[in-house]
């Protein structure tokens, strides 16, 4: 058996390399974060159930403009804010039962790797240096991602891409290394004092920890463009290995009151607060009871229903399912192999109960 993700069969020879885009530690940990990391945790559990050794790299982007701006707003040092929020995130993941990654690189530890990446991109003609910054030639990235130029420019501006930067040859060129202004975090480089660009950080951390290509890349659907598109383009340009990721897992956006859960919309639902009132397994059950691609609206009533359902599942799992449970286990686990169809797997396992439900519940982390 092999795992199929998003229509693509993912056979693995040897170990599977999984990269998961982690957090920028300034608004952790909200339910949108949790959905991404719970679903990628399920994918890793299923791969391991298949007998595949898995290496997981989940980064912490602790050098990033939103973090710097938030620290300035609070009047605290950006490093202190990052450390505090990273601790909170890791504790939330532990309580949610998300398995620890093999590697958890932090951006500030990989600045030298970003400098090397920038130098290499210049060498192969994929980037250029100007006025203390290094820009990746990104004019074709949006088209490759299936996004028209107008949309790409609008999205880039909204996500800190600075398309109006006069130092760029093309508005869709992207900073691999950006010049730091006075008072901003900075490191020395061949181009002067500066810091890594957002997309380049993930590229450098993925390459440094997992090598030139990865088998499965996880992250929120909101990262498809520009982040994942540029991350992959940077890696492929510098290594010559394509595709950078054999398969992508873009987890559906979580909404609250009709808007994406995010600091910018002011509608954050924090995992820590939910864990004070509901079991972690109920939160996971709420997250996985759907297609992983689908966006969905969080309602507390739904979480309360998930907590009640969890109790029923525990009772069903405790009974002796006999031979029917053994047969149901095969069918239910096959559903997980087929694009992580958790809803079908749970339905089949719950009908049989016993060992079937214990097996599926363990793979989903809900029992």
C-alpha positions as CSV (number, residue, x, y, z in Angstrom):
1,X,0.0,0.0,0.0
2,X,1.0,3.6,-0.5
3,X,-0.4,6.9,0.5
4,X,-2.3,9.1,-2.0
5,X,-2.3,12.8,-1.3
6,X,-4.4,15.3,-3.3
7,X,-4.7,12.9,-6.3
8,X,-1.0,12.0,-6.3
9,X,0.3,8.5,-5.3
10,X,3.3,9.0,-3.0
11,X,5.5,5.9,-3.1
12,X,8.5,6.2,-0.9
13,X,11.8,4.4,-1.2
14,X,13.7,4.6,2.1
15,X,12.6,7.4,4.3
16,X,10.0,10.1,3.7
17,X,11.0,13.7,4.1
18,X,8.2,16.0,5.3
19,X,8.5,19.7,5.6
20,X,5.8,21.7,7.5
21,X,5.7,25.5,7.4
22,X,5.7,26.4,11.0
23,X,4.7,29.6,12.8
24,X,5.9,33.2,13.0
25,X,5.8,33.4,16.8
26,X,3.7,36.4,17.6
27,X,0.1,35.3,17.7
28,X,0.3,31.7,18.8
29,X,-1.3,29.3,18.9
30,X,-4.7,29.9,17.2
31,X,-7.0,27.3,15.8
32,X,-5.9,27.9,12.2
33,X,-2.4,27.0,13.2
34,X,-3.7,23.9,15.0
35,X,-5.6,22.6,11.9
36,X,-2.4,22.6,9.8
37,X,-0.3,20.8,12.3
38,X,-2.9,18.3,13.3
39,X,-3.5,17.3,9.7
40,X,0.2,17.0,8.9
41,X,0.6,15.0,12.1
42,X,-2.1,12.6,10.8
43,X,-0.3,12.3,7.5
44,X,2.9,11.4,9.3
45,X,1.1,8.9,11.5
46,X,-0.3,7.2,8.4
47,X,3.1,7.1,6.7
48,X,4.6,5.5,9.8
49,X,1.7,3.0,9.9
50,X,2.7,2.0,6.3
51,X,6.1,1.2,7.7
52,X,7.8,4.2,6.2
53,X,10.5,5.9,8.4
54,X,9.7,9.7,8.4
55,X,11.8,12.7,9.1
56,X,9.8,15.8,9.8
57,X,11.1,19.4,9.7
58,X,8.8,22.0,11.2
59,X,10.4,25.5,11.2
60,X,10.0,28.5,13.5
61,X,10.2,31.8,11.5
62,X,11.5,34.0,14.3
63,X,13.0,36.6,11.9
64,X,10.1,38.2,10.1
65,X,8.6,41.6,9.6
66,X,5.2,40.9,11.3
67,X,7.1,39.6,14.4
68,X,9.3,42.7,14.4
69,X,6.3,45.0,14.1
70,X,4.4,43.2,16.9
71,X,7.4,43.4,19.2
72,X,7.8,47.1,18.5
73,X,4.1,47.7,19.2
74,X,4.4,45.9,22.5
75,X,7.6,47.7,23.4
76,X,9.5,44.4,23.9
77,X,12.6,42.9,22.3
78,X,11.7,40.8,19.3
79,X,13.8,37.9,20.5
80,X,12.0,37.8,23.8
81,X,8.6,37.8,22.1
82,X,9.7,35.0,19.8
83,X,11.0,32.9,22.7
84,X,7.8,33.3,24.7
85,X,5.5,32.6,21.8
86,X,7.5,29.6,20.6
87,X,7.3,28.1,24.1
88,X,3.5,28.6,24.1
89,X,3.3,27.0,20.7
90,X,5.3,23.9,21.6
91,X,3.2,23.4,24.7
92,X,0.0,23.7,22.8
93,X,1.3,21.1,20.2
94,X,2.3,18.8,23.1
95,X,-1.2,19.0,24.6
96,X,-2.8,18.4,21.2
97,X,-0.8,15.3,20.7
98,X,1.1,16.5,17.7
99,X,4.3,14.5,17.6
100,X,7.5,16.4,17.9
101,X,9.3,17.0,14.6
102,X,12.7,15.5,13.9
103,X,14.0,18.9,13.3
104,X,12.7,22.3,14.5
105,X,15.0,24.9,12.9
106,X,14.7,28.6,13.8
107,X,15.3,31.3,11.3
108,X,17.9,33.1,13.4
109,X,20.1,29.9,13.5
110,X,20.0,29.7,9.7
111,X,21.0,33.2,8.6
112,X,24.3,32.0,7.2
113,X,22.4,29.4,5.1
114,X,20.3,32.2,3.7
115,X,23.5,34.2,2.8
116,X,24.8,31.1,1.1
117,X,21.5,30.6,-0.7
118,X,21.7,34.3,-1.9
119,X,25.3,33.9,-3.1
120,X,24.4,30.7,-5.0
121,X,21.4,32.2,-6.7
122,X,23.5,35.2,-7.9
123,X,26.1,32.7,-9.2
124,X,23.6,30.9,-11.3
125,X,22.0,34.1,-12.6
126,X,18.7,33.7,-10.7
127,X,19.2,36.7,-8.4
128,X,20.9,40.0,-8.3
129,X,22.3,42.3,-5.6
130,X,21.2,46.0,-5.4
131,X,21.6,48.6,-2.6
132,X,22.2,46.1,0.2
133,X,19.5,43.6,-0.8
134,X,19.5,40.5,-3.0
135,X,16.4,39.9,-5.2
136,X,15.3,36.6,-6.8
137,X,14.1,37.0,-10.3
138,X,10.5,36.0,-9.8
139,X,8.6,37.3,-12.8
140,X,7.6,33.8,-13.8
141,X,6.7,32.4,-10.4
142,X,3.1,33.5,-10.4
143,X,2.4,32.1,-13.9
144,X,3.8,28.8,-12.8
145,X,1.5,28.8,-9.8
146,X,-1.5,29.5,-12.1
147,X,-2.0,33.1,-10.8
148,X,-2.5,36.1,-13.1
149,X,-0.1,39.0,-12.7
150,X,-2.7,41.4,-11.3
151,X,-3.7,39.0,-8.6
152,X,-0.1,38.2,-7.9
153,X,0.9,41.8,-7.4
154,X,-2.1,42.4,-5.1
155,X,-1.3,39.3,-3.0
156,X,2.4,40.1,-2.9
157,X,1.6,43.6,-1.6
158,X,-0.7,42.3,1.1
159,X,1.8,39.7,2.3
160,X,4.8,42.0,2.6
161,X,6.4,41.4,-0.8
162,X,6.9,45.1,-1.4
163,X,6.2,45.1,-5.2
164,X,6.7,48.9,-5.2
165,X,10.4,48.6,-4.1
166,X,12.3,50.8,-6.7
167,X,15.4,48.6,-6.4
168,X,13.6,45.7,-8.1
169,X,13.9,44.9,-11.8
170,X,10.4,43.5,-11.7
171,X,7.7,44.1,-9.0
172,X,7.4,40.3,-8.5
173,X,11.1,39.9,-7.8
174,X,11.4,38.7,-4.2
175,X,14.0,39.6,-1.5
176,X,16.2,36.7,-0.6
177,X,18.2,39.1,1.6
178,X,16.9,42.5,2.6
179,X,18.7,45.6,3.8
180,X,17.9,46.4,7.4
181,X,17.0,49.9,8.5
182,X,18.4,51.4,11.7
183,X,16.8,49.8,14.7
184,X,15.8,46.6,12.8
185,X,17.4,43.2,13.4
186,X,20.4,42.8,11.2
187,X,23.3,40.5,10.5
188,X,26.4,41.2,8.4
189,X,26.6,39.9,4.9
190,X,28.6,40.5,1.7
191,X,26.0,43.2,0.8
192,X,25.9,44.9,4.2
193,X,23.8,44.7,7.3
194,X,20.5,43.0,6.6
195,X,18.3,40.0,7.4
196,X,16.7,37.1,5.5
197,X,13.6,37.4,3.3
198,X,10.6,35.3,4.4
199,X,10.5,32.8,1.6
200,X,14.2,32.3,1.6
201,X,14.2,31.4,5.2
202,X,12.0,28.3,4.6
203,X,14.0,27.3,1.5
204,X,17.3,27.5,3.4
205,X,15.9,25.6,6.5
206,X,14.3,22.9,4.3
207,X,17.5,22.4,2.2
208,X,19.8,22.4,5.3
209,X,17.8,19.8,7.2
210,X,16.2,17.6,4.6
211,X,18.3,17.9,1.5
212,X,17.6,18.9,-2.1
213,X,14.0,17.6,-2.3
214,X,11.1,16.6,-0.1
215,X,8.3,14.1,-0.3
216,X,5.5,16.0,1.3
217,X,5.2,19.7,2.1
218,X,2.5,20.8,4.5
219,X,1.1,24.2,5.3
220,X,-2.0,26.4,5.2
221,X,-3.8,27.0,2.0
222,X,-3.2,30.7,2.5
223,X,0.5,30.1,1.9
224,X,0.1,28.7,-1.6
225,X,1.1,32.1,-3.1
226,X,3.4,33.8,-2.6
227,X,5.2,31.8,0.1
228,X,5.1,28.2,-1.2
229,X,5.5,29.2,-4.8
230,X,8.6,31.3,-4.1
231,X,10.0,28.8,-1.6
232,X,9.9,26.0,-4.3
233,X,11.2,28.3,-7.1
234,X,14.2,29.3,-5.0
235,X,15.0,25.7,-4.1
236,X,14.7,24.5,-7.7
237,X,16.8,27.4,-9.0
238,X,19.7,26.8,-6.7
239,X,19.7,23.0,-6.7
240,X,18.5,22.1,-10.2
241,X,16.2,19.5,-8.7
242,X,12.5,19.7,-9.6
243,X,10.0,19.4,-8.3
244,X,11.2,20.7,-4.9
245,X,8.2,18.9,-3.2
246,X,6.7,15.7,-4.7
247,X,3.4,16.4,-3.0
248,X,1.7,19.3,-1.3
249,X,-0.8,19.3,1.5
250,X,-2.5,22.7,1.7
251,X,-4.8,22.6,4.6
252,X,-8.1,24.4,4.4
253,X,-8.5,27.8,6.1
254,X,-10.3,28.0,9.4
255,X,-12.8,30.9,9.7
256,X,-14.5,32.4,12.6
257,X,-17.6,34.6,12.2
258,X,-17.1,34.4,8.4
259,X,-13.5,35.6,8.4
260,X,-10.1,33.8,8.4
261,X,-8.8,33.4,11.9
262,X,-5.8,35.8,11.9
263,X,-4.4,38.6,13.9
264,X,-5.2,41.0,11.1
265,X,-8.9,40.3,11.4
266,X,-8.9,40.4,15.2
267,X,-10.8,37.1,15.6
268,X,-8.2,34.8,17.1
269,X,-9.4,31.6,18.7
270,X,-6.5,30.4,20.9
271,X,-5.9,26.7,21.4
272,X,-4.8,27.4,25.0
273,X,-8.3,28.8,25.8
274,X,-10.0,25.9,24.1
275,X,-7.9,23.3,26.0
276,X,-9.1,24.9,29.3
277,X,-12.7,23.8,28.5
278,X,-12.5,20.9,26.1
279,X,-10.4,17.7,25.8
280,X,-7.5,17.9,23.3
281,X,-9.0,14.8,21.5
282,X,-12.2,16.7,20.9
283,X,-10.4,19.6,19.3
284,X,-8.6,17.1,17.0
285,X,-11.8,15.4,16.2
286,X,-13.4,18.7,15.2
287,X,-10.4,19.4,12.9
288,X,-10.3,16.0,11.2
289,X,-14.0,15.5,10.7
290,X,-13.9,16.9,7.2
291,X,-11.8,16.9,4.0
292,X,-8.5,18.4,4.9
293,X,-8.6,20.8,1.9
294,X,-11.9,22.4,2.9
295,X,-12.2,25.8,4.5
296,X,-14.5,25.7,7.5
297,X,-16.2,28.0,10.1
298,X,-15.4,27.4,13.7
299,X,-18.4,27.3,16.0
300,X,-18.2,26.5,19.7
301,X,-21.4,24.5,19.5
302,X,-19.6,22.2,17.0
303,X,-16.7,21.7,19.4
304,X,-19.1,20.8,22.2
305,X,-20.8,18.3,19.9
306,X,-17.3,16.9,19.1
307,X,-16.7,16.4,22.8
308,X,-19.9,14.5,23.2
309,X,-19.1,12.4,20.1
310,X,-15.7,11.6,21.6
311,X,-17.4,10.0,24.6
312,X,-19.5,7.8,22.3
313,X,-16.4,6.8,20.3
314,X,-14.6,5.9,23.5
315,X,-17.5,3.6,24.6
316,X,-17.6,2.0,21.1
317,X,-13.8,1.4,21.2
318,X,-14.0,-0.4,24.5
319,X,-16.3,-3.2,23.2
320,X,-15.2,-6.4,21.5
321,X,-15.7,-6.0,17.8
322,X,-14.5,-9.5,17.0
323,X,-13.9,-10.5,13.4
324,X,-16.1,-7.7,12.1
325,X,-13.7,-5.2,13.7
326,X,-10.7,-6.9,12.1
327,X,-12.3,-6.6,8.6
328,X,-13.4,-3.0,9.3
329,X,-9.9,-2.1,10.3
330,X,-8.6,-3.0,6.8
331,X,-11.4,-0.9,5.1
332,X,-11.0,2.1,7.5
333,X,-7.2,2.2,7.2
334,X,-7.5,2.0,3.4
335,X,-9.7,5.1,3.6
336,X,-6.8,6.9,5.3
337,X,-4.3,5.7,2.7
338,X,-6.7,7.2,0.1
339,X,-6.1,10.9,0.6
340,X,-6.5,10.8,4.4
341,X,-10.3,10.3,4.2
342,X,-10.7,10.6,8.0
343,X,-14.5,11.0,7.9
344,X,-15.0,7.7,6.0
345,X,-12.4,5.9,8.2
346,X,-14.2,7.0,11.4
347,X,-17.6,6.0,10.1
348,X,-16.4,2.5,9.1
349,X,-14.5,2.0,12.3
350,X,-17.3,3.3,14.6
351,X,-19.8,0.9,13.1
352,X,-17.6,-2.0,14.0
353,X,-16.1,-0.6,17.2
354,X,-13.4,-2.4,19.2
355,X,-10.0,-2.7,17.6
356,X,-11.0,-1.0,14.4
357,X,-11.9,2.2,16.2
358,X,-8.8,1.9,18.4
359,X,-6.6,1.7,15.3
360,X,-8.2,4.5,13.4
361,X,-8.6,6.6,16.5
362,X,-4.9,6.2,17.2
363,X,-3.9,7.2,13.6
364,X,-6.1,10.3,13.9
365,X,-4.9,11.0,17.5
366,X,-8.4,11.2,18.8
367,X,-8.4,8.0,21.0
